[in-house]
Amino acid sequence: MNGALAALATTIGILGLLVIVLGFLPAPVPQGPKPPSRLQIAFLEARGRFGKQRMMIAGAGFIGGIILWLVTGWIVWIAIVPLAAVGVPWLLGNGGEQRKLDRLEGLETWTRGLAGLTVAGSSLEQTIIASVNSSPDSIRDEVALLAARLNARWPTRSALRKFADDLADPTGDLIVAHLLLAERVRGAGLANALEDLAQSIAEEVGVRRKIEADRAKPRQAIRITTIATVVLIGMMPFVSQFMAPYKTPLGQLILAVLITLDVVMLLWLKKITAGKPTPRILADLSDSKGAL
C-alpha cells in the first residue's frame, strides 16, 4: 500500500514539474491560415468550373439514378445517371469553338470600323463610343460596357484594361495593346495600325476555320461513340437473359470498371481534339506606370 502511494505521489510530482516547465516556455508564435493544398485548390477550381446549373443537373441525375436502381436492381445507375447527365452534353459539344470564331470575326469587324472612324479625326474615346452601334453582336455587350465606362469618366487606360478582361481573348489583348499605345502617344498612325491588325485577324480566322474543319471528323466520331455507349448501357438492364450476370455484385463491379474505362477513352478522345488555349498577353500585367 505504501509502495502504491509512493508511486502515485511520484507520478503526480513529475506531472506537476512538467506543468511548471511548460508554463515557463515561450508561447508559440501564431501563424496565419494554412495555405490550401494542391488537392484543395484543384477541388475548388473544379467546383468553380462545374457551375450551379451543372450541380442541379447532377443532383437530378442522382435522384433519377436512385429511382432506376430501385426499379432495375442495378446499383451502378446511382453513379452512371448523374455522370451521364453532366458529361454527355459536354462530350457532344464542340467546346465553344464556334463561339470563339464568331468573337474573333467580331473583333476583326470592329477593328476595321474603329480604323475607319479614327480617320475622321475624332479622339480615341469618342471613336470608341461611336463604334458601339456598329459593333458586331458577338462583342457588342463588351464594347457597350467599354463605352459606358468611358462615359462615366473612367480613366481610358483602366477602361481599356477592363475591356481586355471582359473579352478574355489574346486577340482582344492585342487590340487593346494598340489602343493603350495610342492613348499614350496620341499621334497619327493608329488607323493604319488598326487596319493592318484587322487584316491579320482575318487571316487568323481563315486558319482557325481550316483547323476546325480538320477537327470536325474526330469530333463526329466522338459523338457517335458517345451516343452508342449511352444507348447500349441504357438497354443493358432490359435484356434480362444476356445481361443477367451483370446483376450480381461481382457483375456490377465489373460493369463499373468497364464503364470507367470507356469514359476514360472518351475523355482522351475529347482532349486530343481540343485546341490548346493561346496565353493572353495582358492577363498578368499590373496597372503600373511602366506597363502598357
C-alpha positions, -999 to 999 in steps of 0.1 A, spaced: 0 0 0 28 24 9 45 15 -24 14 23 -44 10 57 -26 47 64 -33 43 56 -70 12 78 -72 29 107 -54 59 104 -77 37 104 -108 18 135 -95 51 152 -87 65 145 -122 33 158 -139 34 190 -117 70 196 -126 62 191 -163 33 217 -160 57 242 -144 83 237 -171 57 242 -198 45 273 -181 79 289 -184 83 281 -221 76 309 -246 42 308 -262 41 296 -298 41 323 -324 6 324 -340 8 316 -377 -15 327 -404 -41 305 -421 -26 274 -436 -23 276 -473 -46 252 -492 -31 220 -505 -29 213 -542 -58 188 -539 -79 215 -522 -70 241 -549 -78 215 -577 -112 208 -560 -121 245 -557 -112 251 -593 -132 221 -605 -162 233 -584 -159 267 -599 -159 253 -634 -188 229 -626 -212 257 -620 -246 259 -602 -266 247 -632 -245 216 -637 -247 208 -600 -285 209 -603 -284 186 -633 -261 162 -614 -285 163 -584 -315 155 -606 -294 127 -623 -286 113 -588 -323 111 -579 -330 95 -613 -302 70 -606 -318 60 -573 -351 55 -590 -336 33 -617 -317 13 -590 -349 6 -572 -367 -4 -604 -339 -25 -620 -318 -35 -591 -287 -22 -607 -269 0 -582 -244 13 -608 -272 36 -620 -266 58 -590 -233 68 -604 -240 64 -642 -270 87 -645 -256 119 -628 -223 114 -647 -241 109 -680 -264 139 -673 -234 162 -669 -209 146 -692 -229 136 -723 -238 172 -733 -201 182 -729 -189 152 -750 -214 160 -777 -204 197 -778 -177 214 -798 -160 231 -768 -173 265 -777 -150 268 -807 -177 282 -829 -184 310 -804 -147 318 -802 -146 320 -840 -176 343 -840 -160 366 -814 -128 366 -835 -147 377 -866 -165 403 -845 -132 417 -833 -119 419 -868 -150 437 -880 -149 461 -850 -112 468 -855 -118 478 -892 -147 500 -882 -126 516 -855 -99 523 -880 -124 540 -903 -137 562 -875 -102 571 -864 -95 585 -899 -123 610 -893 -102 628 -867 -121 621 -835 -104 614 -803 -98 578 -792 -125 580 -766 -151 595 -790 -142 569 -816 -148 540 -792 -181 554 -780 -192 560 -816 -184 524 -826 -210 508 -802 -239 510 -827 -218 494 -855 -201 467 -834 -210 430 -841 -234 412 -819 -207 388 -807 -189 415 -789 -215 443 -786 -220 438 -748 -183 442 -741 -180 473 -764 -210 489 -749 -196 483 -714 -163 499 -725 -182 529 -739 -203 532 -707 -171 533 -686 -156 560 -708 -189 580 -705 -187 575 -667 -153 593 -667 -132 562 -661 -95 567 -669 -91 555 -705 -63 531 -696 -83 515 -668 -114 512 -691 -93 496 -718 -78 471 -694 -112 461 -681 -123 457 -717 -94 433 -723 -105 413 -692 -141 412 -704 -130 398 -737 -105 374 -721 -90 367 -755 -54 370 -767 -65 388 -799 -85 412 -778 -54 418 -758 -35 427 -790 -62 452 -800 -62 467 -765 -24 470 -766 -26 491 -798 -53 513 -782 -32 517 -750 -2 528 -770 -24 552 -790 -38 566 -757 -3 573 -745 12 587 -777 -19 605 -791 -4 607 -825 -12 597 -861 -8 562 -874 -35 544 -853 -58 540 -883 -32 522 -903 -21 501 -874 -57 490 -867 -63 483 -904 -32 461 -905 -43 444 -873 -77 437 -888 -62 421 -918 -40 399 -895 -71 389 -876 -90 380 -908 -61 357 -918 -62 341 -883 -99 335 -887 -93 317 -920 -66 295 -905 -88 287 -875 -117 277 -897 -94 252 -916 -82 238 -883 -118 234 -871 -128 216 -903 -99 191 -897 -112 185 -862 -148 180 -872 -143 144 -882 -128 131 -849 -155 151 -830 -182 134 -851 -166 101 -842 -167 110 -805 -204 119 -808 -213 86 -825 -193 66 -799 -209 85 -770 -244 81 -783 -238 44 -790 -224 39 -755 -253 56 -738 -279 36 -758 -261 3 -751 -258 10 -713 -294 21 -712 -306 -11 -728 -285 -35 -707 -309 -39 -677 -338 -47 -700 -320 -75 -719 -325 -99 -690 -310 -132 -702 -279 -118 -718 -271 -93 -691 -282 -113 -661 -246 -119 -649 -241 -82 -645 -269 -80 -619 -248 -98 -593 -225 -78 -570 -194 -90 -589 -211 -83 -622 -219 -48 -611 -183 -42 -601 -170 -55 -635 -196 -33 -653 -185 -2 -633 -148 -9 -643 -158 -13 -680 -178 19 -680 -150 37 -663 -125 26 -690 -150 36 -717 -154 71 -701 -116 74 -699 -113 66 -736 -140 92 -745 -123 118 -723 -89 111 -741 -105 114 -775 -121 147 -764 -88 160 -752 -69 153 -784 -95 171 -805 -94 202 -783 -71 231 -792 -46 244 -767 -57 279 -755 -34 307 -765 -20 326 -735 -31 362 -731 -5 390 -732 -23 414 -708 -36 389 -682 -8 393 -657 3 429 -663 -3 453 -635 -16 488 -640 19 502 -631 34 532 -646 58 512 -668 31 489 -681 13 494 -713 
